[in-house]
């Protein structure tokens, strides 16, 4: 997780499903992910959301959110690469049609 503070998978209510990083950081990122995914970030949470990115993913009809938060000074390209990698992993693990 180069340059990342946390990377999480959450449900659409903000409940943490899986995370990499400090527990408190993962919990906070998961809880705010639905707000950021819907572009409804209250003013006070705007500061928290600045170094974060969220992707919405639907796998076999189930909505999940994948969110990442950058460490200070980390290149912003790191967040896109981390989210792309996590998205591919979630699709592979959670999909009904798995290759054996």
N, C-alpha and C positions, 0 to 999 in steps of 0.2 A: 504494500500500500504506500508506494512512494508519494510523499507530499499530501497524504490523506490523514485526517484526524479520525474519521469514521466512515463506514460504508454499511448501510442497513437495507433490509427488506422489511417492509411493514404492510399491514393491511390498510384498507381505505379509511379506517377509523383512527389510524395512528398507532396501532398496537404493534410493538416490535416483534417480528417473526424470527429474524436472524440478524446478527450484526458482527462487525469487526471493528475493534477500537475500544476505548474506555467505556464501561457500562453506562455511566451517566451521560456521556456524549451520544452514545447510540440511542438511549431512551429519548433524549431531547430531540435528536434529529428525526427519529421515527414519529414522535408526537407532532412535530411541525410539518412533516412531509405532506399531509393532505392539504394543508393551507397553501403551501407553496405550489403544489400540483394544480390547484384550482385558481392560482393567481389571486388569492385572497389572504394577503399577509398583513395583519394589523401593524400599525406604525411601530410599536415597541418590538415586534418580532422581525422587523425589516433588517435590523442590525444582525440578527442571528442568521437570517436567510441569505445574506450577501455572499458568503463564501460557500454556499451550498447549491446543489442542483438536484432535481428530482425528475425521474422518468416514470410514467405510468405504463404498466404492462398488463396485458390480458392473456392469461394462459388457460386454455380450455374453459373459457367463460368466467374465470376467477381473476378479479382485479388485484394486483399488488403494486406497491410503490417501491422503487429502488432509489435511494437517496445517498448522496455523498457530501462530505464537508472537507474542504481544503484546509491544510495547515497554513499558517501565516507565511507569506512569501513563496508558496508553491505555485508552479505554473498552472494556469487555468486549463491547459490542454490535458493535464493529469486527470481532471474530473471526468472529461468525456471518455477517456480511455478506460477508466475504472468502471464507469457506468455501462459502457459497451460490453466489457468483460463480464460484469455481474449479470447483465441482461441475458447474455448467451448462456451463462451457467444456470440461471433460473429457468430458462426455457428448456434446457437439457434435463434438469432434475425434476421439474414440476410437470412437464408435459406427460399426458397419458400414453402417448406413443413413443416409447423408448426403444432404442436399438439394443439388442442383446449381444 
